[in-house]
Amino acid sequence: MTEYVKCYTIIMKNQKHILVTNDDGYESLALHTLVKELRKIAKVTVVAPATEKSACGHSLTLSHPLNFVSVDDDFYKLEDGTPSDCIYLALHSMFEDNKPDLVVSGINKGSNMGEDITYSGTAAGAMEAVLQGVPAIAVSQVLDFTAPLPSFELAAQTVSKLVTKIFSGDFPLPEREFMNINVPSNIKEAELKVTYAGYRCYGNDAHLHRNPRGMEYYWLGLHPLDFRTRPGKTMLSDFEAIEQGFISVTPIQLDLSAYKSMDALEKWL
């Protein structure tokens, strides 16, 4: 019996621990599909926003207090919190002595490619993790918003395979870099391609409406996934990979310095 307890203790001590968040809220089917898959290979703690926080970027809540609400075992929602809040507070209150082995942010309902990464709450959850010294993955499922939601199983299985590879060796990126993964819509399997963040073409899709009392208000719309190729690139962009049916895996760094422009700026000054 003693030997059994020792073996069990060693297994529990060596068990990997994943912290999961998202920006679609704690009730998201995509989140629950991911958690179910990851719990097959590791201990999983979930801290997710209580409500949808899409396009909140890397924002922290500084104007009012936040509190965790237990939803289930190792599953919490953060009232009025952003994905960055979720990771920041979880790491400082639940993982003070022993950081998780990995943070996974997602699965986002919709793509996060090109410059959209700067808007993305999903990407921001991974950004906050690597700032705190924890390796991280952000994962998004490209959607056709005119069709029913997919099952998200392919995206969850893709993450599970990558996590298994990470846990069997090392995280393949240096500090302050994370993996940004986008999975094509409605496919059964796909090859992974390393990509760069593409050049997104933006419009201005804001719709003017009036409420029953005549007051005007605006509702921001969705932009089509239009893009163009960045000159001089030989690899596929994330947009091109998705268009060709591949799963896009993009390494993202948090250093936003425009090094190529420094000499020109120095001369201008």
Secondary structure, DSSP 8 states (H G I E B T S, - for coil): -HHHHHHHHHHHHH--EEEEE-SS-TT-HHHHHHHHHHTTTSEEEEEEESS--TT--S----SS---EEEEETTEEEETT--HHHHHHHHHHHT-SSS--SEEEEEEEES---GGGGGT-HHHHHHHHHHHTT--EEEEEE---TTS-----HHHHHHHHHHHHHHHTS--SS-TTEEEEEEE-SS-S---EEE-B--EE-----EEEEE-TT--EEEEE------EE--TT--S-BHHHHHHTT-EEEEEEES----GGGHHHHHHH-
